[in-house]
């Protein structure tokens, strides 16, 4: 049985930056679709359970609530890793710098741990300007590490060719039905950490898969714990989301679940190329 009675020790992953290594907790608490007037309570529950990594974004509309939770918690600020993201309509140097300042006011922070470009929006073709602004913020000491979300290999190559630097991390949709093996390998070879959003595939489809359920029964664990443990076993950073206190605790307990090699082989057969979200080459919502 995966114990939820004790606060688990959360593993950490190294982010490579020009100024040195930054450690990111390998499991975080995601707050997408959590209303602002509810998110402070949810984040407070997550911090009490032992999460030390909170992932938000300007477009989620709940940075202020996250800020209230950070202010209210007894957990020291230097123990909490906070991520937020620049939205598509703020691409470009001036827009990014303004958006960063606004996010920091809402979060109530002086220094951010990780700032990400939320989508590349190739039709807009301003992500290189946005990346330069992120580097400017990091070099000024306002953010510890910078990265991207939803970038394909071609987007990443352009960033490196323009700046001479790979992003520290790429947060992408990733779950057993969308395993992104080629992109994961490309990133691992270049020191880019892979972070999984929608790690449970946003619903019951993956959690009801017979393979997942059989492995869960074998370990006396929940299906969600099996999937989260799979992400961790692959060396990924993962940000599951739930507003149910019991599930918040159960998800974090997945760090104590050790899958066997046979489990990983079985789970590796489930890839269907199934996306719950849009294709980054096509998504251009501003």
N, C-alpha and C positions, 0 to 999 in steps of 0.2 A: 504494500500500500504506500502511495506517495503521501508522506506526512505533511499536514498543514498546521500542525500544532506548534512547530517551532519556526522562528523567522529564518528563512534560508539565506545562506551566503550567496550573494549574486556575483557570478563571474564577470570579468571586465575584458574588454577588447581594446587593443592599442590602435589609436588613430595617429597616423604619421603626419606631422606638420613640419614646416621649415624651422619652427622654433622649438621643436622637440616633440616627445610623445605625449599624447593626451589620452587618458583612459576613459572609455565610455562603458557604463554598465550594459552587459550583453542582453538583458531583458529590461524593457521600459514599459511605461504606461502611456498608451495612446489615447488622445481625447477627441478624435474626429467625431463629429455629430453629437457631442455632449454639449447641451445648452450652457450658456455662460452662467446662468443662475443655478445650475446644478453641478458645474465642474469643480468648484472649490471643495464641495463635500466629497466628490469622487476622488479627487487628487489627494485630499486629506486621508481618505481611507487607504489609498494606495501607498502613501508614505508611511502610514502607521503599520501597514502589512509588511513593509520592507523594501518597496520599490525605491530606487534612487535615481531614476531616469524618467523625465516627463517630456513627452513629445506633443507639441502643439503647432499652430500655424496661424498666420494672420487671417486667412480665409475661413478658418474654423469659427471665428467670432467669439472665442472664449479665452483669449490671452489675459484679459482683465481678471477673469475668474481664477485662472491659474496663478496669476499674481497674488490674488487674495489668499489662496491656499499656501503659497510660498511664505507669505508674511505671517500667516497664522500658525504654521507648523513649528514644533520645537526642534525639528531636525536642522542642524546647522547648514547654512547656505553652501558651504564648500563641500558638503556631502551629497548635494543634489545636482544632477546633470540635466540642464534644460536646453531643449531644442525648439527653435521656431523657424519659419520659412518665409521667403519673399514670394509674393503672389505674382501671377502673370502680368497683370496690369501695371505693376511697379518695376518692370524690367528697365534696364538702363542705369547709368551711374546715379543721376540725381534722384530718380524714382526709388532706387534701392536704398540710398542713404536716408531719404525721408521715411521710407517704410521701416527701416531698421530703428530709427529714433522713435517712431510711433509704437512699434512693438515693445521696445524697451520701457517706454513710459507705462504701457499697459501691464507689462510683467513686473514692473517695479524693480528692475535690475540695473546694475552698473556695468556688469560684464556678462555676456552670454557665453554658454558653453559651445553651442554648435548652431551655425546659421546655414540654411540650405536654400538653393534655388528649387522652387517647388515643381516646376515643369520646364522643359526646354523651350516649348512653343516655337518650333522651327519655322513656322510661317511668319512669325514676327521677327525672328533672327536677331535678337538682342541679348541672347544669353551670354555671349562673350563679354559684352559691356557689363552685364550684371555680375559675372564672375570676377571681373577686374575690381568692381566695387566691393565685393566680398573680401577680396585679398587686401584691399585698402583698409577695411574695417579690422581685419585680423592683424595687419601689420601695425595698426594704431593701438592694439591691445584691447579693443572693444569686444572681440569675440575670440575664443580660444582655438576653435577649429572651424573649417568651412567645408562644405560639400554640396552635393546636388541630389535631386530626386528624379526618378523616371527618365534618366539619360540612357540612351542606347550607346553602343560602342562608337558609332560615328560621332555622336555629340561629345563623348569623352575625348576622343582623339582630337577634335577641333580645339577643345579647351586646353589640352596639353600642348598642341602645336602653337597656339597663340600665346600661352603664358609660361610654358616650360614647366608646368606643374600639374600633376593629377589631383583631382579632388580627393580629400581624405576618405570620403564615404559616398555611396550612392544608395539612396533609399528607393527601393523598387517593389512593385507588387510581386510577392513570392509566397507560394504555398505548395503543398504536394501536387496540386493539379496544374501549377505553373512554376516549374522548378528553375527555369532560367539558367540552366547548366552552362551554356556557352558564355553568357555574360558574366556569370560568377567566376568562371575560370579566367576570363580576360582580366577581370578586376583583381583577382588574387595574384596574378602574375605581376601586377603593377602596384601592389600595395594599397589598393582601394578596398576598404571594408564594404561588404554588402549588408544592407539593413532591409529587413522584410516588413512591408506594410501589407495590410489585409492577410496576416499570416494564417488565419483560420478560414480564409476564403469568404469572409463576410456572411456566414450562414451555415446551414446544416449539410450542404452538399458534401463537403470534405469530411465533416465530423460524422456523417452517417455512412461513410464508405466502409464496406465490409472489412477491408484490410486494416483500416485505422481502428475500427471497433474490436477486431480480433486481438490486435496488439494491446489495446487498452485493457481488455479483459485479462490478457496474459500477465500484465503488470499490476492489475488491480488499480488502474488509473482511469482518469477521464479521457475521452477522445481528444479534448482540447490540450490536455497535458501531454499526450503523445505527440501531437503536432508541434507544440512549442518545444518539446525536448528534441524533436527532429531538427528544427531550426538551429538550436544550440549545438547539437552534435555536428552539424555542418560548419560550425564556426561563424554563424551569422549573428547579427544583432536583430532582435525581434521585439515588436511593440504591440502585443495583444491589447484589445480594448474590451472592457465590460464596465457597466455601472452597477452591477449586482455585487455587493460586498463579498459574498461567499465565493463568487467566481473570480473576483480580483485576487483573493487569497489563494484559491486553487490554482489559478494560472501561474502565479509566482512559484508555487511549490513544484512546478515542472522542472526547476533547476536541479531538483534532487532525483529526477527520473533518469536512469541510465539505460538507454536502448541498446540492444545487442546488434552485432553486425548483421545478423539475419533480419532483424527488424528494419534496419536501414536499407537493406537490399529490397525488401518487400515494398517499403514506402517509395523507394526510388523508381518503382514500376508504374506509379500512379500518374505521371505527368501526362496531361491532355492538352497543354497549351491554352487552358481555359482562363480567361481574364474576367475579373469582376469589375474592373475599371477600364478606362479608355486606353487606346494605343497612344503612347507618347509622341509618335510621329504625326498624329492626326489631331491631338487635343490642343485646342487654341482658345479656350474660354477665357475672356478677360474680365 
